[in-house]
């Protein structure tokens, strides 16, 4: 029962679910043949099954440039940029990485909010060099918009990329903000205190500075070392100090949602990975276009979620009072109404 034999019996499982765990494959073989194989043999069998279904790993690198060229020709505006290393033989170069961006995505981003969420889940080599290179490619090939907001975790490679001079990612060309979910998770990991984690999250979400500083005081009382708050600029994690650059977005969940679209891609030979990305992204966009078109034909200007948020905010704003002091400079005062809430809430004025 060698890895070749095992790979034959698990091909269908691997093709259906590329992310299937090796432990599960061991259990499948055990149930079918009443024999427990080693983890190494099961892992090797999975690689052979992938190669059988999606092509040979080494051959995949040879095919990649041809497929990329075909993808560019069939999809006008698509950008492909290879980063190769020269070898001692001038006739050969060693592949290191490749960046690509679909033409429709590049064009469509011009009409989107100036906001990018990034997540390193699908990067093999998430290091100090790969992130600056990736972010430079975005600036060079995708968008040169000024005032972009980048929402991410505090990965050292991302932090380095966002601080590099003349990169196009420092203020005022771009503004870096932290994912609050990652931030609170870091607090929980370091201090093992769920109550503290929740308090940090609550504080970060506040739109009123009065409530923010109240939360900050509570955090200090619970643990003075939490997050080293004094070392993190408030604008990077606090909504009320954000300046509106993150458009109220609190987390990088948007990037992780799309990661689910590409689930299993990282386990494939590189050309198969690119193909999977292309076809799954295309399917995603086609389906979203269908739903959006139906929504418009039904007489709705916005998506279900946005409509619900607008209705909720309109209802809440009906109980507020706005006094304008200087129209040109946008100076005004908002008095929060109680509405149907308890007597303890509302009645506060915010300049």
N, C-alpha and C positions, 0 to 999 in steps of 0.2 A: 504494500500500500504506500507507494511513493507519492510525491507532490503532484506528478503528472496525472496519476490515476485519480487523486482527490480533486484536482482542478476540473476534470471532466464531469464530476458529479456535482460540482457547485456552480457551474457556469450560469445556469438559469438564475440562481439566487443572486449572484454578483451582478448580472445584467439588470435585474429588477431593482436592486438596491446596492449602489456602489459603496455606500457607507456601512454596509453590514459588518458587524464586529467579528473579529477573528474567533473570539470565544464562542460566538453563536455557530460559526462554521464547525468548530470542534464538536459542539453538541449535536449538530446535524449528522456528522459522520458517525458519531458514537451511537446515535439512535438507529442509523441505517445499517451499520456493520458491526455493532456491539464491540467497538474497539476505540480506545482513546488515543488520538494522535497528539504529537507535541505542538506547542504554539508555533514554533519555528516552521514546522512542516505545513501547518495550516496557513500561515502567513505567506509562505512561498507559493502554495497552491493558489491562493487568492490572486497573487501577482500574475501567475500564469493564466488564470482564468480571465483576468482583465486584458492581458495581452492577446488572448485568443479572440475575445469579443471586440476589442477596440483597437487592436493592432500592436505590433512590437514596439517596445519602449525606445530602443535605439533608432529604429527606422522612423519613428514618429518625429524625431528632430530633423531628419532629412526632408520629410514631407512638409514640415511647418512653413518654410518660406513660400513654397508653391501655393499652399492653401491660403496663406495670408494675402498673397497677391491676387488670388481669385476672389477673395472676400472684398478686397478694395475695389476691384473692377466691377463687381456685382452690386456694390453698395457705395455709390458716389459720396465723397466727403469723409469716408472712413480713414482714420489715421493709424498707421502701423509703424512702430519705431523699435528697431533691434539695438541691443547693447551687447556687442561682441568683444572678446579679448583676442588680441593678436597673439600668434604663436611664433616659435622660432622659424617655422616654415611659412614664408610669405603667401603661400597658396592656400593656407588654412587659417580659419578663425574659430575660436571657441565660443559657443553660445553661452550667454550668461542670463539674460532676461529679455522680455519683450513687453512693450506697452501698446495697447490698442484702444481706440475709442470709436464707437460707431457714429457714422455721419449724422443720422437722425438725432442721436443723443446730444451731439455737439450743437446742432442747430436748435434743438428744443430747449437747451439750457439757457439760451439767450432770453427766453420768455419765462424762466422760472425765478423764484426768489434767489438772491445771491447768497446761497447757503449750501455748504457741502458737509455731509457727514461721512466720516471715514472710519473703517474698522479693519483690523489686521487678521481677521479669522482665516482668510484664504491665502495668506502669504506664506510661502515655504521659508524664505530667508528674511524674516522681519528683523532687520538690524539697522545700525546707524547709517549705512550707505544706501540701502534700498529705499527708505522713506524719502530722503531728499531727492533722489533720482525720480521717484514716482511723482512727487509733488511738483518737481520742475517740469515733468512731462505734461502735467495738467495745465500749468501756466503757459507752456509753449504751444501745446496742440489743441487744448480744449477751450480755455477762456482766459482773457486778459482783463476781465472786469475788475474795477476798483471797488473796494469796500466789501469784498467777500468775507463771509464768516465760515470758519472751519470748526466743526464740532467733533471732538474725538475724546478718547481716553488719554491718560497721561503717560503713554508709552514713550520711552526715552528717544527712540528714533523719530517719532512724530514731533516731539518737543524740539529736537535738534533741527528738523526741517523747517519748522515754523519760525525759528530764531535766526536763520542764516541771512546775512546781509545780502541785499540785491537779489533776493530769491523771488520777490513779489508776494511774499507771505507775511511781511511785517507791516505794522500800521504805517500809513493809512490805507495801504493796498489790500490788507486783509486783517481780520480779527480772529484770534483763537479763543475758543470757549471749550469748557470741559463737560463731558457727559456726566450728569448728576448721578445716574444709576451706577456708573463705574466708580464715581467718587465715594458714594455711600458704601459700596461694596468693599472698597479699600479700607474704609473706617472700620467696618465690621471685621475684616480680616486681621487688621492690626490690633484692635482693642477688644474683640470678641464681646461686643456689647450691642445688642439689637436695639435697645432703647436709644442709645447714642446715635446709632446709624439712622434711625427714623427721625430723630431730632435734626440731624444735619440735612436730611432730605427735605423736611418741613421748612427749615430756614431758607434753603436754597430756592424753594418754590415761591417764596413770598414776593408779592409785587409792591408792597408798602415797606418803606425803609424802617418805619417804626416797628413793624412785626419782625423784620429781618434782624435788627439789633437786639430785640428781645430774645429771639432764638439764639443769637450768637452768645448772649450772656448765659443762657441756659446750658449751651454746649461747654462754655468755659467752666461753669460750676460742676458739670458732670465729669469733665476731664480736660485740663488745661492744654494737654499735648495733642488733643484731637485735631488731626489734619494740619497742624501747625498753621492755623488760620492766618496768622499774621504774615506768613510767607507766601500765601496765595492771594493774588489780586482778586478783590471782590467781584470785579467785572467778569472773571472767568467762570464763576460758579453761582453767582447770585443773579436772579432774574431782575431784581429791582436796580441793580447796578450795571446791567448788560448794555444799556443804550439802544436796545431794540434790534441788535445785530443778529441774534439767534431766532428772532421772530417767535418767541415763546416756546421754541423747541427745547425740551429738557434732556433728551437722551439721543443716543445713536441707534435707536431701535429701527429707524428707517433703513440704515445700512444693513442691519442684521436681518431684516425682513427680506431684503434682496439676496442675502446670503442663503436663505432657505430656498430661493428659486434655483440657486446653483449648488444645492446640496449634493455632495458626492463628487463634485468636479475635481477636487484636489487629488483624488485617488487614481486619476486617469493619466495615460501618456499625454504629453503636452498638446499634440495636435487634436486628439480626442477631447481634451479639456477645452480647447478653443472652440471646437465645433459645438460642444454641449452648451457652452456659454452663449454662442451665437443663436442656436435654435431655441433654447429656453428663454433667452431675453426676447427674442422675436415673438414667441408664443405669449409671453407676459404682456408685451406692448399691444399686440393684436387684441387680446382679451380686454385690456383696460380701455382701448379705443372703442371697442364694441359697447362696453358698459357706459362710457362717457357719452357716446352718440345717442344711446337710448335715453339717457338721463336728459339730454338737451331736447330730444324729440317729445319727451313727456312734459316739457315746459319748465324744467328746473335749471336755474343758472349755475348752481354749484353742486358739489357732491353731497351725499347724505350726511357725512360727518360735519362738513363745513356749514351746511344749512342748520344742523342741530346746534352747533356752537354759536352761530349768529343769532338764532332765536333765543338761546339761553342768555347771551350777553345783552340782547335788546330788552328782555324781560327784567334783568338785573339793573340795567341803566335807567329804566323808567322811574326808579326810586331815588336816583341821585340828582343832585343839584349842581349845575356848573355856573360859576361866576367868572366872566371874562374881564381881565384887567388890562391886557395889551394884546391886541389881535395880531399885529405884525410879528411880535416876539413870541407869541404863543404862551403868554403868561395867564394862567387862570387857576381857579380854586375849585376843587370837587368836594362837595359835602355828601358823604355816603348815607343813603337813606336806609331805614330799617325795613321797610316793606312789610312782609308777613313774618319776618324773623322775630326772635325774642327781643325783649327790651334791652338786653345787655349788648346787642350788636348794632352797629350803625351809628350815625350821628357824628362821625369823625370828619374833620376837614383836612384835606391834603393840598398844599400849594403845588 
